Amino acid sequence: MIATGLVKTSYPEEDIIFLLKDVTEEFAESTLEEREKAVRTGAHYSERLPMEYRPSVEYTALYHKTVAKTKQRLGFLIGLLTRRIALNAETEDIVLVSLARAGSPIGILIRRYAAQVLGFDWPHYSVSILRGKGIDENAIEAIRELHPASRIQFVDGWTGKGAIQKELTQSVGRLNARSGLDLHDDMAVLADPGACAVLFGTREDFLIPSACLNATVSGLISRTILNGQFIGKDDFHGAKFYGDLLKEDLSNDFVDQVTACFMGTVKDVENAALATPVSVERTWQGMKEVEEIGQKMYNESDYTLIKPGVGETTRVLLRRSPWKVLVNDLEHPDVQHLLVLAKEKNVPVELVPELFYRAIGLIRSGKEI
């Protein structure tokens, strides 16, 4: 069942297997206006795909500069997160399940660190999870069938206000109750600025370079799709492969550059892993600020319009209809790509020095105050 009909990817198969149905030929992207109108009138965001953003020369140069500057730190944080995963699981028999798309490159890096530094061979799959819909249960059941006794570790890139963590917790509870799959909701993320994950590399709201781009840093995979016209009840959720972007693809370049930094960080990783807690409690601190902003700036309590954190703000600018961007420091290097995107899209940027997050993206709703 896993071997046929899966979406293509530019990643090597030994790095990752995407459990996503290939709808490349059948599914067409919607314009931003069509997609936003559909969402406002009750359609789910996963029923349509946004157009893939093709980065400008200035933005691409800034991305490359960011990778060069942060790859050593990323190598350390990946190592620390991998060690925490192993210590928390208390077993070497781990299967990584990253949440497509943002979790996919992070899962690859964790798998590589486990293999190259710790000597563990952790299979790695990537599956869809959608706000309001939950995780792809067909995919999870297929993984459990292949690995009946393994510890399944869910992985994502970062947290915002915790919506995906909540979806994962609900899905895990539902699957365990119905099918006894022995799943855990202790999602591992590289950055947890919202304080809603228990396993993380850091809780600092910093720029993960893979957040800067879409398909061209995620194996040329689209966002995941759950549209009844194309996805049957026994199918995996779907995705498209953007073969026309092959010449622009930086997916393997990104993971290769970070991987090359692993050996230089091993000692620091071991020291940090032994000196810090393996896991910590969730405080949901970021959500408190989101609620305050919602009450101040919108005539409604729909917090889905507020996307906190550098990664989520980047997504708003790349594929939504932004109203404005809030940042706590206009000079900080982690927001410079946001300033470039905002300028390109004519989106106002507001300085809010007391902001808990480094940046917050606000989506236009027609009900702004």
C-alpha positions in Angstrom: 0.0 0.0 0.0 2.9 2.4 0.7 4.9 1.7 -2.4 2.4 2.9 -5.1 0.8 6.2 -6.0 2.9 8.4 -3.7 3.9 11.9 -4.6 7.3 12.4 -6.0 10.0 14.3 -4.2 13.5 15.7 -4.8 14.8 14.2 -1.6 16.5 10.8 -1.7 14.3 7.9 -0.6 16.7 7.0 2.2 16.0 10.4 3.8 12.3 10.4 3.8 9.1 8.7 2.4 6.1 11.1 2.0 2.9 9.2 2.6 0.9 11.5 0.4 -1.2 10.7 -2.7 0.1 12.1 -5.9 -2.4 14.6 -7.4 0.1 16.5 -9.4 -1.7 16.1 -12.7 -5.3 16.5 -11.4 -5.1 19.5 -9.0 -4.7 23.1 -10.0 -3.7 26.0 -7.7 -6.2 28.8 -6.9 -5.5 32.5 -6.9 -5.0 34.2 -3.6 -8.3 36.0 -4.0 -10.2 32.7 -4.8 -8.6 30.9 -1.9 -9.2 33.7 0.7 -12.8 34.1 -0.4 -13.4 30.3 -0.1 -11.9 30.2 3.4 -14.0 33.2 4.5 -17.2 31.5 3.3 -16.5 28.3 5.2 -14.3 26.1 3.0 -11.3 24.4 4.6 -7.9 25.8 3.6 -6.7 22.3 2.6 -9.3 22.1 -0.3 -7.2 24.5 -2.3 -3.6 25.3 -2.9 -2.0 28.7 -3.1 0.3 29.7 -6.0 3.9 28.9 -5.2 5.9 32.0 -4.5 8.9 32.4 -6.7 11.5 34.4 -4.7 13.1 37.5 -6.0 16.8 37.8 -6.5 17.1 40.0 -3.4 15.1 37.5 -1.3 17.0 34.5 -2.6 20.3 36.2 -1.7 19.0 36.9 1.8 18.0 33.3 2.2 21.5 32.1 1.2 23.1 34.6 3.6 20.8 33.3 6.4 21.8 29.7 5.8 25.5 30.5 5.9 25.0 32.4 9.2 22.8 30.0 11.0 23.9 26.5 9.8 26.3 25.9 12.7 23.7 26.8 15.2 21.1 24.7 13.4 23.5 21.7 13.5 23.8 22.1 17.3 20.0 22.4 17.8 19.3 19.4 15.6 21.8 17.4 17.6 20.3 18.6 20.9 16.8 17.8 19.8 17.9 14.3 18.5 19.5 13.5 21.8 16.4 14.6 23.7 14.2 12.4 21.5 16.4 9.4 22.2 16.6 10.1 26.0 12.8 10.7 26.2 11.9 7.6 24.3 14.3 5.4 26.3 14.7 3.1 23.3 16.7 3.0 20.1 13.7 1.6 18.1 12.2 4.9 17.0 10.3 5.8 13.8 10.3 9.5 12.9 7.0 10.9 11.5 7.4 14.5 10.4 4.4 16.7 9.7 4.4 17.9 6.1 5.8 20.3 5.0 7.6 22.3 7.7 8.5 19.2 9.6 10.0 17.3 6.6 13.5 18.9 6.4 13.8 18.9 10.2 12.9 15.2 10.3 15.6 14.5 7.6 18.2 16.3 9.7 17.2 14.4 12.9 17.4 11.1 11.0 20.8 12.0 9.7 22.1 13.0 13.1 20.8 9.8 14.6 22.6 7.8 12.0 25.9 9.7 11.7 26.5 10.6 15.4 24.4 8.2 17.5 24.5 5.1 15.2 20.7 4.7 15.1 18.8 3.8 11.9 15.5 5.6 12.3 13.0 5.2 9.5 11.4 8.5 8.5 8.0 9.2 7.0 6.2 12.4 6.4 2.4 12.7 6.7 -0.3 15.4 6.6 -1.9 17.1 9.6 -4.5 19.8 9.1 -6.0 22.3 11.5 -9.6 21.4 12.1 -9.2 18.0 10.4 -6.4 16.3 12.4 -3.7 13.9 11.2 -3.9 11.5 8.2 -5.1 8.5 10.1 -4.7 6.2 7.1 -1.0 7.1 7.0 -0.5 6.6 10.7 -2.2 3.2 10.6 0.0 2.2 7.7 3.1 3.2 9.6 2.0 1.3 12.7 1.4 -1.8 10.5 4.9 -1.6 9.2 6.5 -0.9 12.6 4.2 -2.6 15.1 6.5 -2.2 18.2 8.5 1.0 17.4 8.2 4.3 19.3 6.6 6.7 16.8 8.1 10.2 17.3 6.2 13.1 15.6 8.3 16.0 14.4 7.6 19.5 13.2 9.7 22.6 12.3 8.4 25.1 14.9 5.3 26.1 16.9 3.2 29.2 16.6 0.3 29.4 19.0 0.0 25.6 19.3 -2.9 24.8 16.9 -1.0 21.8 15.4 0.1 20.5 18.8 -3.6 20.5 19.8 -4.6 18.7 16.6 -1.9 16.1 17.2 -3.0 15.5 20.8 -6.6 15.0 19.7 -5.7 12.7 16.9 -3.4 10.6 19.1 -6.1 10.2 21.7 -8.7 9.2 19.0 -6.4 6.7 17.3 -5.2 5.2 20.6 -8.8 4.8 21.9 -10.1 3.3 18.6 -7.2 1.2 17.4 -4.8 0.9 20.3 -1.8 2.3 18.3 0.3 3.3 21.3 1.0 6.8 20.1 2.4 9.7 22.0 1.7 13.4 21.5 5.1 14.7 22.6 5.9 16.4 19.3 9.5 17.4 18.8 10.2 20.8 17.2 13.4 22.7 16.4 11.9 26.0 17.8 9.1 26.3 20.3 8.5 30.0 20.8 4.9 29.4 21.8 5.9 27.1 24.7 3.5 24.5 23.6 5.8 21.5 22.9 7.7 19.4 25.4 10.6 18.4 23.2 12.5 21.2 21.4 15.9 22.5 20.4 15.1 26.0 21.7 12.2 28.2 22.7 13.7 31.3 21.1 11.7 32.7 18.3 14.4 32.6 15.7 14.6 32.3 11.9 14.8 28.7 10.6 16.0 29.2 7.0 13.7 26.5 5.7 10.8 28.7 6.8 11.9 31.3 4.2 10.8 29.2 1.2 8.0 26.9 0.2 8.4 23.8 -2.1 12.0 24.6 -3.0 13.2 23.8 0.5 10.7 21.0 1.1 11.5 18.5 -1.5 9.4 20.3 -4.2 6.2 19.1 -2.4 3.1 21.3 -2.2 1.1 21.9 0.9 -1.0 18.9 1.7 -4.5 18.6 0.2 -7.7 17.1 1.5 -10.4 17.6 -1.1 -13.1 15.0 -1.6 -12.9 15.4 -5.4 -9.4 13.9 -5.4 -9.0 12.2 -2.0 -11.1 9.1 -1.2 -11.8 7.8 2.3 -9.1 5.1 2.0 -6.5 7.4 0.4 -3.7 9.2 2.1 -4.0 13.0 2.0 -2.6 14.4 -1.2 0.1 16.7 -2.5 1.6 17.9 -5.8 5.2 17.7 -7.0 6.6 20.9 -8.6 8.9 19.4 -11.2 9.0 22.8 -13.0 11.0 24.1 -10.0 13.8 21.6 -10.2 16.4 24.2 -11.3 15.5 26.4 -8.3 15.4 23.5 -5.8 17.4 24.1 -2.6 16.0 21.2 -0.6 19.0 19.0 -0.5 21.5 21.9 -0.4 19.9 23.1 2.9 20.0 19.7 4.6 23.5 19.0 3.3 24.8 22.3 4.6 23.4 21.7 8.1 24.5 18.0 8.1 28.1 19.1 7.4 28.1 21.0 10.7 27.1 18.0 12.9 30.5 16.7 13.8 31.7 20.1 14.9 28.9 20.4 17.4 28.9 16.9 19.0 30.7 17.9 22.2 28.5 20.9 22.8 25.4 18.8 22.1 26.4 16.2 24.7 27.2 18.8 27.3 23.9 20.6 26.8 21.9 17.3 26.6 23.3 16.2 30.0 23.0 19.7 31.6 19.4 20.5 30.6 16.0 18.8 31.1 15.0 16.2 28.4 11.5 17.6 28.3 9.6 20.4 29.9 6.0 21.3 30.6 3.8 23.2 28.1 2.9 26.7 29.4 1.1 28.0 26.2 2.6 31.4 27.0 2.4 32.6 23.4 -1.3 32.1 23.2 -1.9 34.7 25.9 -0.3 37.4 23.7 -2.3 36.1 20.7 -5.6 36.6 22.6 -4.6 40.1 23.7 -3.8 41.1 20.1 -7.0 39.5 18.8 -9.0 41.6 21.3 -7.2 44.8 20.4 -7.1 44.5 16.6 -10.1 42.4 15.4 -13.8 42.7 15.9 -14.0 38.9 16.5 -12.3 36.2 18.5 -11.0 34.1 15.5 -7.4 33.7 16.5 -6.7 31.7 13.3 -6.1 35.2 11.7 -3.1 35.8 14.0 0.1 33.9 13.1 2.8 34.4 15.7 6.5 33.7 15.4 9.0 34.3 12.6 8.1 31.1 10.8 4.4 31.6 10.8 4.7 35.3 9.8 6.8 34.2 6.8 4.0 31.8 5.8 1.4 34.6 6.0 3.5 36.8 3.6 4.2 33.9 1.2 0.7 32.6 0.8 -2.0 34.5 2.5 -3.6 38.0 2.3 -1.6 39.9 5.0 -3.1 42.9 6.8 0.1 43.9 8.6 3.2 42.5 10.3 4.2 43.3 13.8 7.9 43.0 14.8 9.7 43.8 18.1 12.9 45.0 16.5 13.3 46.3 13.0 17.1 45.8 13.0 17.1 42.1 14.2 18.6 39.8 11.5 15.8 37.3 11.9 13.2 39.7 10.6 15.1 41.1 7.6 13.5 38.6 5.1 10.1 39.6 6.5 10.9 43.3 5.7 11.8 42.3 2.1 8.6 40.3 1.6 6.5 43.0 3.2 8.0 45.6 0.8 7.4 43.3 -2.2 3.8 42.8 -1.3 3.1 46.3 0.0 2.3 45.2 3.5 2.8 47.6 6.4 5.2 46.7 9.2 4.6 48.0 12.7 7.2 48.2 15.4 5.9 46.8 18.8 9.0 46.6 21.1 7.1 44.8 23.9 6.1 41.9 21.6 6.6 38.5 23.2 7.3 36.9 19.8 10.0 38.2 17.4 7.2 38.8 14.8 3.5 38.3 14.3 1.6 38.1 11.0 -2.0 39.4 10.8 -4.3 38.2 8.1 -6.9 40.4 6.5 -10.5 39.5 7.4 -12.5 42.6 6.7 -13.2 42.9 10.5 -10.1 44.7 11.6 -10.4 47.4 14.1 
